[in-house]
Amino acid sequence: MVGAGTVGASCAWFLQRRGAQVTLIDSQLPGQATSFGNAGCISKTSVFPFSQPGVIRKLPGWLLDPHGPVRIRWSQLPWVAPWLYRFWRAGSVRRVEEIVAALVALMEHTVRDFDDILAGTASEALRQARGMVLLYDRPGDFRADAWKYRERDRLGLSWRPLPREELAELEPCIRLGDGVALFEPLWQHVTDPGGLTRRFADAAVERGASWVQDRVRAVALRPSGVTVTIGGGQVLEAERLVLATGVWSNQLLGQFGLRAPLLAKRGYHTMFADPAIAVSRPVMSASRHVLLTPMTSGLRVSGTAEFARLDARPDYARARALVASARHFAPGLGGSGISEWMGQRPMLPDSLPVLGPVPRHPQILCAFGHGHYGLTQGPTTGRIIASLAFDEDPGIDLAPFAITRF
């Protein structure tokens, strides 16, 4: 299997546990690319796509705001425009209803699958189940999202208003101002996403999986499986190939005449190794699209979306803009031991990953395009892929996640 991020490492672990002989291939060490710097949240209730009715009208204002949640490098707008058109089409009322239903089904066993892999890799200590605090700058911002909470009530996804007194007790450094606070009890977080992914991969190797650190140069079909040629020239043979290659997946899909509308939605973070404030759980601003997460290595400030080509240089002003936005509700934010990071999320226009076999080539299994939720959906994806590899019912309708939907 190709790809050693959270999704790929989870697939390797579930496959190896089932008795498959696994070779895990990546050019980087497990968990050291996109999975390294994510916000660390296991967000079972994140079942709403990013494209929603009216969102496209907000885009110009976001783009003009230097601290806004979205940036497009104008020289690359012609390249991004076709994806944005698909994104707009995915935001119709009917399509959003279909996407929410698919994500609810995918997220149903997220916590159970995390329990499974954490117990199997002795990694329980890296997970915290303290919920999440969600903030809105103004009551009007909350009212604009009221439809989401009506839907969540219908779906049985818990949330509740958080009184100011309780917010002050839970997170004393947070200043609500005239805003609204909510509590999300189902959220969990991990304190070292990159380290957790590494543990998943290491556990698979300890069970007998092989690790190959190299680039995949070519993939070819054969009557009883596939061959994989890696950068050093070695040719590997397998009955099945799992593509967990994130935003780079089209480089291999193209060898089968396929292409998914993947776009790199870049995320940034700033880490304070010695922060001036402390939070005990994730604190997120829904108005400002910025998230604080306490981690083993300090306090992580993450968020933002930048659409750019894979080879474009990082713009770390985005990481600094996150800190400026976060100071609106965490005025004491600061500290020492500052580091900045950029990762490339594999975004599809409808916010659904691609899961399942390639048409006419069932020996190729897709597991990519998880966007913001690779950590949340990684173990569940691993379980699904293991079921497919053994020709078993994965327990979920995979039609909404098929690559043929494009």
N, C-alpha and C positions, 0 to 999 in steps of 0.2 A: 504494500500500500504506500501511496505517496502523500506526504504531508504530515508533519509532526507538531502541529499546533494542538490546541485543546481538542478539537474535533478529531483530528487524525490519531492523536495519542489515545483518546477514548475508544475509537474504533479498534485500534491495535489491541487494547487491553480486553475488550469484550470478545474479540475474535480469538485471542490467545486463550482466554478462559474457556471458550467453547471447544478448544482442542485444535483449532486451525494452526497451521504452520505459517507464521507471519514474518515478512520482511518489511521493516519500516524504513522509508527512504526520505531524506530531506537534506537540503544543502546547508541548513543551519541546525544547531542542537535543538532538541525538543523544547518548545515553549519560549524560544528566544526571538521570535519575529512578532507578528501581530498579537499573539496571546500574552506576550510579556507585559505589555503596558496598558491592558484594558482596565476598566473601572472596578473589576473584581466582584461584580454583583451577579447573584443568581436570582433572576427576576421572573418568576413564574407568571406574574400578572401582566407582563408586557406583551399583550396580545393584540395591540392596535398597530396597524401599519403606519409608516411614516407619511405616506401619501393619504390624505383625508380630504373630504370636501372643503374647499376654501384654502387649503394650505398653499397652493400655488400662487394665490394672490398675496400671501405674506412674503413670498420670496424676494421681491424687489426691495422691500424695507429691510429685511435681514441682510441683504447683500450690501446695502448702503451704510449699514451700521458697523463701524470698525470693531465693535465688541459683539456683533451679532453672531448667531449660532451657525451660519452658513457662509462659505466663501467659495466663489468660482474664480479661477484665474482667467481674466477676460480674454487673453490670447487663446485659451483653450475652449471657449464657449462653443464654437462650431462643432468641436468633438464631443462636448457634453450634451448638446441640444437634443440629439435623438434619444438619449437616455431620459432626459427630463420630460420629453413627450410621453414616453412609456410610463414614467412616474405619474404624470398628470392623469393618464388614462386609468391607472390603478386606484385613483382616489375617488371614483364614483361611489355613491351610496351602496349600490348593489354589490360592487366588487369589494368594498371594504367589509361588508357583511360576510362575504365568502372567505376573505382572508382571515378575519377574526375567528370564524368557525374552524378553519384549518389550524391556526396557531393555538387555539384552545386545546384541540386534540393533540397537537405535538407537545404542548407544555404540561399536559395532564399528569404525566409521570416523571416530571423533571426532578422533583425532590427525591422520589423513590430511587431513581437511577443514580442520582448523586450519592444517596445513602449507600447504594450497592458498591460503587467504585471507590468511594472514600474508605469504606470498611475493608475492601479488598486490597487497598494500597496503604493501609495504616496512615491515612491522611486526615482523619477526622479533626485533628487539632487545627487545621488550616481553615476550617469553616466556622463562621459565627452566624447564629440565628437570632439577631436582635431587631429585625425589621428595618424600616427605612423611613426617614422624615422627608416629606415632600412639601415644598414651599411655592406659593404663588405671590408675586409682588403685590397684586391688587385683587380685590374681590371679583372685578370684572374678568380677570384672567381665568379665575376658577370657574366662573359662570360659563365662559366660552368652552370649557372642557366638561361641562355638566353631563353631556350625552355619554361620555366615557364612563362616568360613575353610575349612570342609570344602567348601562350595559353590564358593568361589573356586578351590580346588584343582581341583575338577571342571571348572570353566569355563576354567581356564588363566589366571586373573587373579593375577599375581604379588604376593607379600608374603613377608616373612620376619621372624623374631624379631630384635630389635636388642639385642645385648649391652650391658650398662651401660658398658663401656669404650668401645665404639664410639659410643654416645650421647654420652658426655662429650667425645669427640673431635669429633663432628659439631656438637653444639649445647652448648657448655660452660655456658650459663646455665640449662639445664633441670635440674630436680631430680626424680628419679624416685621417691624414697622407697621404699615397699614395692611399687610398682606394676610394670607390665609395659610394655615398649616394643616397637613394631613399626616396620618400614620398608616404605613403599609406593613402589616404584621407578617405577611408571607415572604417578604424579601429576606434573603440571606446574603452574606458576602464572604469572600475568601481573602486571606491576608497576604497571599503571595501567589498571584495567578500564574506567573511564569514557573515558579517552583512547583506548584501543584501539577501543571502540565508535565513537567519533567518527571515527577513521581509516577504519573500514569504511564509514561513511556518506559521508565526504568523498571516498573513492575511487570510490564509486558515482556521486556527483555529477560528479566529474572525468571519468567515462566517459560522462556525458550525462544522468544522472538529474536530475529536478527536485526541489527541496526546498521544502516549504510548511510554515511554522511557524504552525499554527492548530489549532483543535479541529474535529473532525468532528461536525457537527450531525445529519445524516441520511444514510442510505444507501437507495437504491431500485434495484430491478431493472428492467432494460429488456430487450427481446428479444435484443439482441446483447451484453449486458454489464451494467454497473452505472453509476449516477450517485452522486456523493458531494457533498453540500453541506457546505461548511465554514463556520466561525463568521462569517466576513466576508460570507457570502452567495454566494460564488462556487460555481458548479456545475461539477464535473469529471466527465468521462466516461472509462470504461475498459472493456476487455474482461473483466478479472478484478480482484478485490479481495482482497488478503491482509490478514487480521486478525492482527496481531502486537501486540495491545493489552494483554497481560498481564492483571492482575487487573481491569481496566476493560472487558474484552471483552463482558460481558453487556449493557453499555449499547448496543452495536451489534447483538449477536445478538438482543436482544429485538425489534428491528424486523422480524425474520423469524420471530417466534414461538418462538424457541429460548432456552434458558438452560442454562448449565453450572454445576455445583456448585462455583463458584470461591469461595475465601475468601482474604482478605488475611492471610497468615502473616508478620507483621512481623519483620524482622531489624534489629538495631542494630549499630553499630560505634563504637569509640573509636579515634581516630588519635593517635599520638604522633609529631609531626613531628621531634622530637629525642629519640629513645628512650634510656633508660638501659641497655638491653640490646640485643643483636643476635642475630637468628636468620638463617640463610642459606637456609632453605626453610620451607614451611608446617609448623607444629607444632600438632597438634590433640589435645585431650583427648576421648576417646570417653566417658569417665565424666561429664565436666562440660559437654560440648557447647559448647566454646569453641575458637577457632582463632586462632593468630598467623600473620600473613602479612607478609613483608618487601616493601615497595613503594618506588617512587621517592620518594614523599612522606613516608616514615617507616614506622612499624610499625603495622599494623592489627590490632585485637583485635575479632573478630566472632563472631556466633552468636546464640543465643536464638530463641525463637518466642513471639510474642504475637498472640493472636487478637483482633481488634478490627474495628470498622467502618472503612470507608475514610476517613471524615471525622473519626474520633476523633483527639484530640491526641496527639502522641508522649509517651511516658513515658521520659525519658532516664535514669531510675534503672536501667532495663534495661541501658543501655550501661555504667553504672558497676558493675553487678553482674557483668558479663562480666570486667571488670578484676579484681575481687575474686576471682572463680573462677580466673582465669588465674594469679594469684599463688600458688596452691597448687603449681603445677609450674614457675612462673617467678617466684621470690620477689623478684627485682630489678626486676620490671616497673614502669616509671614513666617520667618524662621531662617534657619541656615541649612547648609548641605543641600542646596538647590540643584536639581537636575531636570532636564527637559527631554521629551521623547515624542516621536511620531510613529504611528502605525497605520496600515492600510486595510481598512475593513472591506470585505467583499460584499458589496451592496447590489442587490437586484431590485428592480423598480417596484415590485409588489411586496417586498419585505419578507418573502418566503424563501427558504433555502431550496436548493436542488437536491433531492434525495431519491435514490433508486437507480435502476439500470438504464444504460444508454439504449435507445431504440435499435433493434436488430443486433445489438451486441450485449447480451445479458451478462457476459463475463466482465463488463466494465460497470462498476457501481459508483454513483456520484454521491458526494457528501460535502457540498461546498455552498457558499453564498449565504452564510448565517448572519452577515451584517454585524449589528451591535450585540448579537446574542449567541456568539460562538461558545462562550463559557457556559451560559445557561443551558443551551441545547446540546452541548457536546456529548455528555454521557448518554442522553436519550438517542442521539444520532448513532452513537456507537452500538447501542443495543439493537437498533433497527437494522443497521448494516450487518451485524452478526447474524440476525435472523435471516436476512436475504441471502447471505453467503451460504447458509445451510438450507436454502429453499423452503423456509418456514414463513408462516404468516407473521408479519411484523406487528400486528395488532393495531394498525392504523391505516386508513385509506391514504395511499401515497399519490393518488391522482393529482391533488392540488400542488404537489411538489415536483411533478415530473418536468423534465427539461423540455418536453414537447409542448408545454403551455406557451412557449415563446414562438 
